[in-house]
Amino acid sequence: MRTIFTAVALAAALAVSAAAQSQTYKIGQDGVKAPVIIKEVKPQYTESAKARGVQGSVEVLAIVKSDGTVADDVRVTKSLDPELDEQAIIATKQWRFRPGTKDGKPVDVEVNIELTFTLR
């Protein structure tokens, strides 16, 4: 009986620990510090968008994980053009950061990123 109780208690503790690690914070929330970009990848301008003269910015919402990478679920919050929106997502996923922190420890942080497309 004691072994079963110990196993259940351990499983519950691991579940709580995993849930705490997967929490995503907002910058400034409970002293959360923003991630700092260390590698920025510029989005590609598609030939079609160039030919149509599309210019402007795409805004995306991304999660910078505690290891400094960007989570796969990048979402467009301000669209410019479907092709350029996709290029913004592709580029953002390649960015690298010094992770955001809470109490001096790396945590997952939600960030808004604006990517600008300008013809020259």
MMTF fields as JSON, N, C-alpha, C and O atoms, coordinates in Angstrom:
{
  "mmtfVersion": "1.0.0",
  "mmtfProducer": "UNKNOWN",
  "numBonds": 479,
  "numAtoms": 480,
  "numGroups": 120,
  "numChains": 1,
  "numModels": 1,
  "chainsPerModel": [1],
  "groupsPerChain": [120],
  "chainIdList": ["A"],
  "bondAtomList": [4, 2, 8, 6, 12, 10, 16, 14, 20, 18, 24, 22, 28, 26, 32, 30, 36, 34, 40, 38, 44, 42, 48, 46, 52, 50, 56, 54, 60, 58, 64, 62, 68, 66, 72, 70, 76, 74, 80, 78, 84, 82, 88, 86, 92, 90, 96, 94, 100, 98, 104, 102, 108, 106, 112, 110, 116, 114, 120, 118, 124, 122, 128, 126, 132, 130, 136, 134, 140, 138, 144, 142, 148, 146, 152, 150, 156, 154, 160, 158, 164, 162, 168, 166, 172, 170, 176, 174, 180, 178, 184, 182, 188, 186, 192, 190, 196, 194, 200, 198, 204, 202, 208, 206, 212, 210, 216, 214, 220, 218, 224, 222, 228, 226, 232, 230, 236, 234, 240, 238, 244, 242, 248, 246, 252, 250, 256, 254, 260, 258, 264, 262, 268, 266, 272, 270, 276, 274, 280, 278, 284, 282, 288, 286, 292, 290, 296, 294, 300, 298, 304, 302, 308, 306, 312, 310, 316, 314, 320, 318, 324, 322, 328, 326, 332, 330, 336, 334, 340, 338, 344, 342, 348, 346, 352, 350, 356, 354, 360, 358, 364, 362, 368, 366, 372, 370, 376, 374, 380, 378, 384, 382, 388, 386, 392, 390, 396, 394, 400, 398, 404, 402, 408, 406, 412, 410, 416, 414, 420, 418, 424, 422, 428, 426, 432, 430, 436, 434, 440, 438, 444, 442, 448, 446, 452, 450, 456, 454, 460, 458, 464, 462, 468, 466, 472, 470, 476, 474],
  "bondOrderList": [1, 1, 1, 1, 1, 1, 1, 1, 1, 1, 1, 1, 1, 1, 1, 1, 1, 1, 1, 1, 1, 1, 1, 1, 1, 1, 1, 1, 1, 1, 1, 1, 1, 1, 1, 1, 1, 1, 1, 1, 1, 1, 1, 1, 1, 1, 1, 1, 1, 1, 1, 1, 1, 1, 1, 1, 1, 1, 1, 1, 1, 1, 1, 1, 1, 1, 1, 1, 1, 1, 1, 1, 1, 1, 1, 1, 1, 1, 1, 1, 1, 1, 1, 1, 1, 1, 1, 1, 1, 1, 1, 1, 1, 1, 1, 1, 1, 1, 1, 1, 1, 1, 1, 1, 1, 1, 1, 1, 1, 1, 1, 1, 1, 1, 1, 1, 1, 1, 1],
  "groupList": [{"groupName": "MET", "atomNameList": ["N", "CA", "C", "O"], "elementList": ["N", "C", "C", "O"], "formalChargeList": [0, 0, 0, 0], "bondAtomList": [1, 0, 2, 1, 3, 2], "bondOrderList": [1, 1, 2], "singleLetterCode": "M", "chemCompType": "L-PEPTIDE LINKING"}, {"groupName": "ARG", "atomNameList": ["N", "CA", "C", "O"], "elementList": ["N", "C", "C", "O"], "formalChargeList": [0, 0, 0, 0], "bondAtomList": [1, 0, 2, 1, 3, 2], "bondOrderList": [1, 1, 2], "singleLetterCode": "R", "chemCompType": "L-PEPTIDE LINKING"}, {"groupName": "THR", "atomNameList": ["N", "CA", "C", "O"], "elementList": ["N", "C", "C", "O"], "formalChargeList": [0, 0, 0, 0], "bondAtomList": [1, 0, 2, 1, 3, 2], "bondOrderList": [1, 1, 2], "singleLetterCode": "T", "chemCompType": "L-PEPTIDE LINKING"}, {"groupName": "ILE", "atomNameList": ["N", "CA", "C", "O"], "elementList": ["N", "C", "C", "O"], "formalChargeList": [0, 0, 0, 0], "bondAtomList": [1, 0, 2, 1, 3, 2], "bondOrderList": [1, 1, 2], "singleLetterCode": "I", "chemCompType": "L-PEPTIDE LINKING"}, {"groupName": "PHE", "atomNameList": ["N", "CA", "C", "O"], "elementList": ["N", "C", "C", "O"], "formalChargeList": [0, 0, 0, 0], "bondAtomList": [1, 0, 2, 1, 3, 2], "bondOrderList": [1, 1, 2], "singleLetterCode": "F", "chemCompType": "L-PEPTIDE LINKING"}, {"groupName": "ALA", "atomNameList": ["N", "CA", "C", "O"], "elementList": ["N", "C", "C", "O"], "formalChargeList": [0, 0, 0, 0], "bondAtomList": [1, 0, 2, 1, 3, 2], "bondOrderList": [1, 1, 2], "singleLetterCode": "A", "chemCompType": "L-PEPTIDE LINKING"}, {"groupName": "VAL", "atomNameList": ["N", "CA", "C", "O"], "elementList": ["N", "C", "C", "O"], "formalChargeList": [0, 0, 0, 0], "bondAtomList": [1, 0, 2, 1, 3, 2], "bondOrderList": [1, 1, 2], "singleLetterCode": "V", "chemCompType": "L-PEPTIDE LINKING"}, {"groupName": "LEU", "atomNameList": ["N", "CA", "C", "O"], "elementList": ["N", "C", "C", "O"], "formalChargeList": [0, 0, 0, 0], "bondAtomList": [1, 0, 2, 1, 3, 2], "bondOrderList": [1, 1, 2], "singleLetterCode": "L", "chemCompType": "L-PEPTIDE LINKING"}, {"groupName": "SER", "atomNameList": ["N", "CA", "C", "O"], "elementList": ["N", "C", "C", "O"], "formalChargeList": [0, 0, 0, 0], "bondAtomList": [1, 0, 2, 1, 3, 2], "bondOrderList": [1, 1, 2], "singleLetterCode": "S", "chemCompType": "L-PEPTIDE LINKING"}, {"groupName": "GLN", "atomNameList": ["N", "CA", "C", "O"], "elementList": ["N", "C", "C", "O"], "formalChargeList": [0, 0, 0, 0], "bondAtomList": [1, 0, 2, 1, 3, 2], "bondOrderList": [1, 1, 2], "singleLetterCode": "Q", "chemCompType": "L-PEPTIDE LINKING"}, {"groupName": "TYR", "atomNameList": ["N", "CA", "C", "O"], "elementList": ["N", "C", "C", "O"], "formalChargeList": [0, 0, 0, 0], "bondAtomList": [1, 0, 2, 1, 3, 2], "bondOrderList": [1, 1, 2], "singleLetterCode": "Y", "chemCompType": "L-PEPTIDE LINKING"}, {"groupName": "LYS", "atomNameList": ["N", "CA", "C", "O"], "elementList": ["N", "C", "C", "O"], "formalChargeList": [0, 0, 0, 0], "bondAtomList": [1, 0, 2, 1, 3, 2], "bondOrderList": [1, 1, 2], "singleLetterCode": "K", "chemCompType": "L-PEPTIDE LINKING"}, {"groupName": "GLY", "atomNameList": ["N", "CA", "C", "O"], "elementList": ["N", "C", "C", "O"], "formalChargeList": [0, 0, 0, 0], "bondAtomList": [1, 0, 2, 1, 3, 2], "bondOrderList": [1, 1, 2], "singleLetterCode": "G", "chemCompType": "PEPTIDE LINKING"}, {"groupName": "ASP", "atomNameList": ["N", "CA", "C", "O"], "elementList": ["N", "C", "C", "O"], "formalChargeList": [0, 0, 0, 0], "bondAtomList": [1, 0, 2, 1, 3, 2], "bondOrderList": [1, 1, 2], "singleLetterCode": "D", "chemCompType": "L-PEPTIDE LINKING"}, {"groupName": "PRO", "atomNameList": ["N", "CA", "C", "O"], "elementList": ["N", "C", "C", "O"], "formalChargeList": [0, 0, 0, 0], "bondAtomList": [1, 0, 2, 1, 3, 2], "bondOrderList": [1, 1, 2], "singleLetterCode": "P", "chemCompType": "L-PEPTIDE LINKING"}, {"groupName": "GLU", "atomNameList": ["N", "CA", "C", "O"], "elementList": ["N", "C", "C", "O"], "formalChargeList": [0, 0, 0, 0], "bondAtomList": [1, 0, 2, 1, 3, 2], "bondOrderList": [1, 1, 2], "singleLetterCode": "E", "chemCompType": "L-PEPTIDE LINKING"}, {"groupName": "TRP", "atomNameList": ["N", "CA", "C", "O"], "elementList": ["N", "C", "C", "O"], "formalChargeList": [0, 0, 0, 0], "bondAtomList": [1, 0, 2, 1, 3, 2], "bondOrderList": [1, 1, 2], "singleLetterCode": "W", "chemCompType": "L-PEPTIDE LINKING"}, {"groupName": "ASN", "atomNameList": ["N", "CA", "C", "O"], "elementList": ["N", "C", "C", "O"], "formalChargeList": [0, 0, 0, 0], "bondAtomList": [1, 0, 2, 1, 3, 2], "bondOrderList": [1, 1, 2], "singleLetterCode": "N", "chemCompType": "L-PEPTIDE LINKING"}],
  "groupTypeList": [0, 1, 2, 3, 4, 2, 5, 6, 5, 7, 5, 5, 5, 7, 5, 6, 8, 5, 5, 5, 9, 8, 9, 2, 10, 11, 3, 12, 9, 13, 12, 6, 11, 5, 14, 6, 3, 3, 11, 15, 6, 11, 14, 9, 10, 2, 15, 8, 5, 11, 5, 1, 12, 6, 9, 12, 8, 6, 15, 6, 7, 5, 3, 6, 11, 8, 13, 12, 2, 6, 5, 13, 13, 6, 1, 6, 2, 11, 8, 7, 13, 14, 15, 7, 13, 15, 9, 5, 3, 3, 5, 2, 11, 9, 16, 1, 4, 1, 14, 12, 2, 11, 13, 12, 11, 14, 6, 13, 6, 15, 6, 17, 3, 15, 7, 2, 4, 2, 7, 1],
  "groupIdList": [1, 2, 3, 4, 5, 6, 7, 8, 9, 10, 11, 12, 13, 14, 15, 16, 17, 18, 19, 20, 21, 22, 23, 24, 25, 26, 27, 28, 29, 30, 31, 32, 33, 34, 35, 36, 37, 38, 39, 40, 41, 42, 43, 44, 45, 46, 47, 48, 49, 50, 51, 52, 53, 54, 55, 56, 57, 58, 59, 60, 61, 62, 63, 64, 65, 66, 67, 68, 69, 70, 71, 72, 73, 74, 75, 76, 77, 78, 79, 80, 81, 82, 83, 84, 85, 86, 87, 88, 89, 90, 91, 92, 93, 94, 95, 96, 97, 98, 99, 100, 101, 102, 103, 104, 105, 106, 107, 108, 109, 110, 111, 112, 113, 114, 115, 116, 117, 118, 119, 120],
  "secStructList": [7, 2, 2, 2, 2, 2, 2, 2, 2, 2, 2, 2, 2, 2, 2, 2, 2, 2, 2, 2, 2, 6, 7, 3, 3, 3, 6, 6, 4, 4, 4, 7, 5, 7, 7, 3, 3, 3, 3, 7, 7, 7, 7, 7, 7, 7, 2, 2, 2, 2, 2, 2, 6, 7, 7, 3, 3, 3, 3, 3, 3, 3, 3, 3, 7, 6, 6, 1, 7, 5, 7, 1, 7, 7, 3, 3, 3, 3, 7, 1, 7, 2, 2, 2, 2, 2, 2, 2, 2, 2, 2, 2, 6, 6, 7, 3, 3, 3, 7, 7, 3, 3, 6, 6, 3, 3, 7, 3, 3, 3, 3, 3, 3, 3, 3, 3, 3, 7, 7, 7],
  "xCoordList": [0.826, 0.0, 0.87, 0.589, 1.926, 2.806, 3.481, 3.664, 3.855, 4.502, 3.565, 3.993, 2.303, 1.325, 1.152, 1.122, 1.038, 0.895, 2.11, 1.956, 3.309, 4.532, 4.57, 4.955, 4.174, 4.166, 3.166, 3.459, 1.994, 0.983, 1.465, 1.29, 2.059, 2.573, 3.677, 3.727, 4.562, 5.644, 5.077, 5.528, 4.103, 3.49, 2.827, 2.94, 2.145, 1.498, 2.534, 2.336, 3.622, 4.681, 5.309, 5.584, 5.538, 6.108, 5.142, 5.571, 3.852, 2.856, 2.835, 2.772, 2.886, 2.908, 4.178, 4.134, 5.304, 6.582, 6.559, 7.017, 6.031, 5.957, 5.046, 5.351, 3.933, 3.014, 3.672, 3.481, 4.436, 5.115, 6.156, 6.325, 6.853, 7.885, 7.291, 7.946, 6.066, 5.48, 4.698, 4.106, 4.682, 3.968, 4.631, 5.857, 3.816, 4.317, 3.995, 2.862, 5.0, 4.86, 4.781, 5.171, 4.271, 4.281, 5.363, 5.611, 5.996, 7.047, 6.491, 5.431, 7.197, 6.781, 5.891, 5.742, 5.3, 4.416, 5.252, 6.139, 4.988, 5.695, 7.215, 7.959, 7.666, 9.104, 9.782, 11.005, 9.013, 9.594, 10.333, 9.795, 11.581, 12.408, 12.354, 12.274, 12.398, 12.259, 13.455, 14.586, 13.187, 14.294, 15.067, 14.531, 16.321, 17.164, 17.59, 18.139, 17.333, 17.656, 19.164, 19.901, 19.608, 21.027, 21.254, 22.376, 20.186, 20.277, 18.95, 17.915, 18.998, 17.795, 17.929, 18.958, 16.905, 16.865, 15.827, 14.669, 16.256, 15.344, 14.425, 14.873, 13.148, 12.241, 12.555, 13.05, 12.265, 12.471, 11.296, 10.138, 11.619, 10.592, 10.271, 11.164, 9.057, 8.726, 8.699, 8.405, 9.006, 8.994, 7.593, 7.434, 6.594, 5.215, 4.858, 4.246, 5.237, 4.945, 5.714, 5.192, 6.957, 7.735, 7.027, 6.872, 6.598, 5.947, 4.656, 4.299, 3.961, 2.721, 2.966, 2.025, 4.225, 4.565, 4.094, 3.858, 3.958, 3.467, 4.556, 5.677, 4.22, 5.137, 4.357, 3.143, 5.073, 4.433, 5.021, 6.147, 4.254, 4.789, 3.801, 2.585, 4.395, 3.651, 3.973, 5.136, 2.964, 3.205, 2.861, 1.835, 3.757, 3.541, 3.632, 4.288, 2.958, 3.032, 3.783, 3.398, 4.857, 5.683, 6.018, 5.959, 6.365, 6.835, 8.333, 8.773, 9.111, 10.548, 10.703, 10.404, 11.176, 11.289, 12.487, 13.346, 12.519, 13.564, 14.955, 15.953, 15.032, 16.344, 16.735, 17.78, 15.891, 16.203, 15.7, 15.862, 15.09, 14.524, 13.074, 12.48, 12.527, 11.143, 10.271, 10.579, 9.185, 8.249, 7.63, 7.563, 7.183, 6.64, 5.338, 5.028, 4.577, 3.245, 3.265, 2.602, 4.03, 4.071, 2.77, 2.371, 2.108, 0.835, 0.918, 1.499, 0.336, 0.257, -0.862, -1.996, -0.537, -1.553, -1.923, -2.971, -1.051, -1.353, -0.819, 0.389, -1.742, -1.394, -1.068, -1.599, -0.191, 0.145, -0.279, -0.971, 0.143, -0.074, 0.176, 1.148, -0.653, -0.465, 0.949, 1.488, 1.549, 2.913, 3.925, 4.788, 3.804, 4.762, 4.507, 5.441, 3.247, 2.944, 3.696, 4.321, 3.627, 4.306, 5.818, 6.473, 6.373, 7.815, 8.208, 9.283, 7.34, 7.606, 7.646, 8.501, 6.724, 6.697, 7.962, 8.587, 8.327, 9.528, 10.764, 11.583, 10.898, 12.06, 12.059, 13.089, 10.907, 10.82, 11.225, 11.88, 10.849, 11.187, 12.69, 13.159, 13.445, 14.904, 15.636, 16.848, 14.911, 15.53, 16.004, 15.455, 17.019, 17.518, 17.652, 17.967, 17.406, 17.374, 18.173, 18.365, 18.632, 18.992, 17.632, 16.908, 17.262, 15.882, 15.457, 16.278, 14.151, 13.583, 13.743, 13.898, 13.704, 13.916, 12.86, 12.261, 12.659, 11.829, 12.614, 12.993, 12.856, 13.649, 15.022, 15.561, 15.575, 16.909, 16.984, 18.073, 15.838, 15.826, 15.14, 14.147, 15.662, 15.043, 13.622, 13.356, 12.717, 11.323, 10.824, 11.433, 9.713, 9.057, 8.352, 7.636, 8.561, 7.992, 7.313, 7.858, 6.118, 5.37, 5.906, 6.06, 6.187, 6.702, 5.941, 5.475, 5.827, 5.281, 6.461, 7.344, 6.463, 7.561, 6.973, 6.007, 7.563, 7.148, 8.248, 9.411, 7.876, 8.819, 8.375, 7.215, 9.287, 8.953, 9.459, 10.585, 8.615, 8.955, 8.945, 7.905, 10.109, 10.241, 10.964, 12.036, 10.378, 11.03, 12.028, 11.777, 13.167, 14.192, 14.451, 15.284],
  "yCoordList": [-1.192, 0.0, 1.256, 2.206, 1.264, 2.415, 2.678, 3.835, 1.617, 1.749, 2.408, 3.267, 2.02, 2.615, 4.093, 4.914, 4.448, 5.845, 6.658, 7.766, 6.125, 6.814, 7.032, 8.107, 6.025, 6.148, 7.203, 7.984, 7.236, 8.23, 9.632, 10.568, 9.783, 11.085, 11.56, 12.738, 10.651, 11.006, 11.425, 12.412, 10.689, 11.025, 12.399, 13.182, 12.694, 13.993, 15.111, 16.166, 14.891, 15.905, 16.16, 17.309, 15.113, 15.278, 16.027, 16.852, 15.75, 16.443, 17.928, 18.755, 18.28, 19.686, 20.352, 21.49, 19.67, 20.211, 20.462, 21.508, 19.513, 19.669, 20.827, 21.584, 20.974, 22.076, 23.415, 24.367, 23.51, 24.758, 25.117, 26.291, 24.12, 24.373, 24.824, 25.553, 24.41, 24.744, 26.061, 26.446, 26.744, 28.008, 29.058, 29.157, 29.827, 30.915, 32.23, 32.461, 33.092, 34.372, 35.513, 35.377, 36.632, 37.873, 38.768, 38.735, 39.554, 40.457, 41.395, 41.992, 41.524, 42.39, 41.713, 42.217, 40.584, 39.849, 39.226, 38.419, 39.581, 39.009, 39.139, 38.236, 40.271, 40.506, 39.783, 39.649, 39.313, 38.601, 39.589, 40.625, 39.243, 40.086, 39.56, 38.354, 40.483, 40.16, 39.377, 39.566, 38.498, 37.841, 38.896, 39.951, 38.594, 39.502, 38.775, 37.675, 39.398, 38.749, 38.64, 39.596, 37.474, 37.273, 36.843, 36.921, 36.388, 36.049, 36.385, 35.799, 37.334, 37.739, 37.297, 37.537, 36.657, 36.247, 37.113, 37.17, 37.789, 38.648, 37.781, 36.785, 38.143, 37.367, 37.592, 38.651, 36.593, 36.691, 37.429, 37.198, 38.313, 39.03, 38.157, 37.888, 37.716, 36.87, 37.701, 38.896, 37.056, 37.758, 38.285, 39.382, 37.489, 37.901, 39.169, 40.087, 39.217, 40.397, 41.611, 42.726, 41.393, 42.5, 43.025, 44.235, 42.12, 42.519, 43.29, 44.186, 42.94, 43.635, 44.892, 45.633, 45.15, 46.358, 46.345, 47.4, 45.159, 45.045, 45.494, 44.985, 46.446, 46.916, 47.079, 47.281, 46.987, 47.177, 46.231, 45.757, 45.956, 45.092, 43.986, 44.108, 42.909, 41.771, 41.715, 41.825, 41.547, 41.369, 39.937, 39.395, 39.333, 37.959, 37.868, 38.676, 36.867, 36.53, 35.212, 34.234, 35.181, 33.985, 33.722, 34.619, 32.49, 32.105, 31.847, 30.973, 32.621, 32.353, 31.388, 31.715, 30.196, 29.147, 29.399, 30.234, 28.675, 28.87, 28.519, 28.838, 27.861, 27.567, 28.602, 28.473, 29.637, 30.717, 30.501, 31.378, 29.351, 29.104, 29.586, 29.88, 29.658, 30.093, 28.855, 27.984, 28.784, 27.659, 27.647, 28.676, 26.476, 26.3, 27.038, 27.324, 27.349, 27.934, 29.464, 30.146, 29.994, 31.438, 31.825, 31.192, 32.884, 33.315, 34.746, 35.617, 34.977, 36.33, 37.069, 36.594, 38.249, 39.067, 40.292, 40.902, 40.645, 41.721, 41.264, 41.161, 40.996, 40.453, 41.563, 42.671, 41.24, 42.158, 41.542, 42.171, 40.31, 39.586, 38.113, 37.808, 37.204, 35.799, 35.265, 34.554, 35.601, 35.128, 35.711, 34.999, 36.999, 37.645, 37.268, 37.203, 37.021, 36.514, 35.205, 35.012, 34.309, 33.007, 33.19, 32.494, 34.109, 34.366, 34.932, 34.627, 35.752, 36.297, 35.176, 35.173, 34.228, 33.088, 32.24, 31.86, 31.952, 31.14, 31.808, 31.147, 33.105, 33.83, 33.848, 33.599, 34.142, 34.243, 32.939, 32.961, 31.821, 30.52, 30.266, 29.394, 31.027, 30.867, 31.819, 31.701, 32.753, 33.695, 32.954, 31.911, 33.494, 32.943, 34.08, 35.215, 33.753, 34.742, 34.277, 33.082, 35.253, 34.958, 34.937, 35.931, 33.835, 33.686, 34.743, 35.344, 34.948, 35.778, 35.071, 33.851, 35.835, 35.232, 35.674, 36.743, 34.824, 35.123, 34.639, 33.471, 35.539, 35.21, 34.656, 33.768, 35.2, 34.808, 33.488, 33.049, 32.845, 31.551, 31.7, 32.42, 31.024, 31.1, 30.541, 29.499, 31.25, 30.82, 31.078, 31.837, 30.441, 30.699, 32.05, 32.326, 32.9, 34.248, 34.538, 34.255, 35.106, 35.513, 36.863, 37.793, 36.961, 38.215, 38.584, 37.716, 39.871, 40.393, 40.868, 41.572, 40.472, 40.835, 41.451, 40.937, 42.552, 43.201, 43.013, 43.325, 42.506, 42.309, 43.213, 43.171, 44.029, 45.036, 44.632, 44.158, 44.827, 44.574, 45.909, 46.558, 46.317, 47.587, 47.37, 46.765, 47.864, 47.789, 48.93, 50.052, 48.617, 49.652, 49.887, 50.723],
  "zCoordList": [0.0, 0.0, 0.0, -0.731, 0.818, 0.905, -0.445, -0.823, -1.179, -2.476, -3.48, -4.251, -3.481, -4.395, -4.082, -4.999, -2.814, -2.419, -2.858, -3.372, -2.665, -3.057, -4.557, -5.017, -5.328, -6.782, -7.233, -8.138, -6.615, -6.96, -6.595, -7.375, -5.436, -5.008, -5.945, -6.3, -6.346, -7.259, -8.618, -9.199, -9.12, -10.407, -10.347, -11.29, -9.256, -9.091, -9.042, -9.645, -8.339, -8.241, -9.607, -9.953, -10.381, -11.723, -12.636, -13.442, -12.521, -13.342, -13.017, -13.926, -11.74, -11.327, -11.819, -12.289, -11.721, -12.175, -13.681, -14.139, -14.453, -15.906, -16.274, -17.196, -15.567, -15.848, -15.559, -16.315, -14.491, -14.142, -15.19, -15.521, -15.715, -16.709, -18.032, -18.777, -18.348, -19.634, -19.596, -20.605, -18.478, -18.376, -19.253, -19.308, -19.927, -20.757, -20.074, -19.653, -19.965, -19.287, -20.288, -21.448, -19.815, -20.589, -19.997, -18.791, -20.83, -20.388, -19.324, -19.512, -18.214, -17.125, -16.098, -14.985, -16.449, -15.534, -14.429, -14.706, -13.202, -12.047, -12.181, -11.797, -12.729, -12.841, -13.986, -13.988, -14.963, -16.106, -16.997, -17.39, -17.304, -18.175, -19.606, -19.838, -20.551, -21.971, -22.502, -22.056, -23.46, -24.17, -24.971, -25.309, -25.264, -26.042, -27.309, -27.25, -28.451, -29.718, -29.904, -29.667, -30.329, -30.624, -32.077, -32.578, -32.754, -34.175, -34.837, -34.521, -35.757, -36.492, -37.934, -38.566, -38.458, -39.858, -40.552, -40.138, -41.616, -42.371, -43.228, -43.797, -43.326, -44.18, -45.652, -46.038, -46.462, -47.907, -48.536, -48.191, -49.459, -50.22, -51.428, -52.232, -51.581, -52.726, -54.006, -53.978, -55.117, -56.412, -56.73, -57.264, -56.395, -56.647, -55.865, -56.412, -54.603, -53.778, -54.289, -54.289, -54.725, -55.311, -56.554, -56.72, -57.424, -58.673, -58.414, -59.178, -57.339, -56.985, -56.175, -55.886, -55.799, -55.046, -53.597, -53.007, -53.028, -51.646, -50.674, -50.709, -49.813, -48.773, -47.474, -47.48, -46.373, -45.072, -44.054, -44.207, -43.007, -41.957, -41.597, -41.749, -41.117, -40.593, -39.107, -38.719, -38.284, -36.855, -36.488, -36.898, -35.696, -35.262, -33.746, -33.088, -33.22, -31.807, -31.726, -32.368, -30.938, -30.833, -29.375, -28.534, -29.096, -27.771, -27.877, -28.624, -27.12, -27.019, -25.857, -24.709, -26.179, -25.168, -24.252, -24.538, -23.173, -22.163, -22.681, -22.035, -23.846, -24.441, -25.499, -26.138, -25.686, -26.623, -28.036, -28.885, -28.31, -29.632, -29.658, -28.62, -30.861, -31.037, -31.222, -32.036, -30.466, -30.585, -31.979, -32.65, -32.401, -33.75, -34.022, -35.179, -32.995, -33.2, -33.292, -32.512, -34.25, -34.5, -35.205, -36.183, -34.691, -35.265, -35.779, -35.132, -36.938, -37.492, -36.784, -36.731, -36.233, -35.572, -36.404, -36.195, -37.348, -38.305, -39.655, -39.867, -40.55, -41.861, -42.855, -42.774, -43.785, -44.875, -46.204, -47.005, -46.422, -47.673, -47.347, -46.656, -47.81, -47.437, -47.669, -46.82, -48.807, -49.098, -48.103, -47.591, -47.843, -46.947, -45.493, -44.694, -45.148, -43.808, -43.575, -42.533, -44.561, -44.439, -44.338, -43.562, -45.106, -45.042, -43.678, -43.161, -43.102, -41.763, -40.73, -39.845, -40.844, -39.913, -40.072, -39.082, -41.297, -41.562, -40.965, -40.325, -41.174, -40.655, -39.125, -38.499, -38.528, -37.068, -36.393, -35.352, -36.964, -36.376, -36.342, -35.611, -37.132, -37.169, -36.227, -36.044, -35.634, -34.705, -33.464, -33.107, -32.813, -31.553, -30.549, -30.907, -29.299, -28.231, -27.018, -26.796, -26.243, -24.861, -24.176, -24.236, -23.529, -23.05, -22.042, -21.349, -21.985, -20.945, -19.613, -19.566, -18.533, -17.218, -16.217, -16.335, -15.24, -14.072, -12.875, -12.799, -11.94, -10.754, -11.144, -10.482, -12.236, -12.675, -13.42, -13.787, -13.653, -14.342, -15.699, -15.812, -16.736, -18.06, -18.05, -17.452, -18.723, -18.839, -20.261, -21.015, -20.615, -21.894, -21.81, -20.847, -22.836, -22.826, -24.165, -25.231, -24.083, -25.268, -25.743, -24.951, -27.047, -27.602, -28.875, -29.613, -29.11, -30.36, -31.196, -30.705, -32.467, -33.356, -34.616, -35.18, -35.05, -36.301, -37.331, -37.076, -38.488, -39.599, -40.74, -41.151, -41.253, -42.254, -43.629, -43.782, -44.614, -46.004, -46.745, -46.85, -47.26, -47.95, -49.265, -49.299, -50.353, -51.661, -51.785, -51.342, -52.398, -52.57, -54.021, -54.371]
}
